[in-house]
Amino acid sequence: MKIAAKVFLILGMVAFCYLIFPIPIGIIAYTKIDEAKDKEDYMLWGILATFLCSLLGGIFMLLAPAIEEKNSTVDVKDAKEKSFEDDKTKQLRTLKKLYEDSLITEEDYNNKKKQIIDSL
């Protein structure tokens, strides 16, 4: 989405260069696509780009943060699931080590192992 915004901002600057104001607005909006510190700053330049530089470039710029938020929430869910699996794997390894060191009985080992596996 960011790439599309950049392409249409450049096309808008080229197409309306005779008006002069699309050039500085387009340049600033283009840099804000990668450098914006907060969502409001990004939205401000997206709106300005929509009306003063490139309609499609500004629209793509306004849509990009919403799409990134959806992607980041999916990444957070994947990270939590992976962390959960890593934790269970670590528990199973610790349990195996305890059994190999004869600190727990085979019956305790099998019961606890079954408990951990069932919780997956």
C-alpha positions, 0 to 999 in steps of 0.5 A: 500500500505504501508503494502504491501511495509513493507511485501515485504521489510521484505521478501527481507531482509530475502531472500537476507540476505547473501548479507548483504547490503539488511538488512540495506537498508531494515531497513532504508526503512522500517522506512522511510515508516512512518517517511519520512518528504517529498516526495523526501526522500520517493522516494529516499529510495523507489528507493534504496529498489527497486534495493538493497533489494526487487523489489516489496517492493520498487515498492509498496513504490514508489506507496504509496505517489501517492495513498495517495495524491489521497485519501487526495484530496478526503478528502479535497473535502468532508471536503469542502462539509461538511463545506458548509452544516454546514454553511447553517444549521447554517444560517437556525438556526440563521434565525429561532431564528430571527423569533422566537424572532419576529425580522423578519416577517413570510414572510421574514423568509419564503423567506430567508429560501427558498433562503438558501435551494435553494442554497444547 
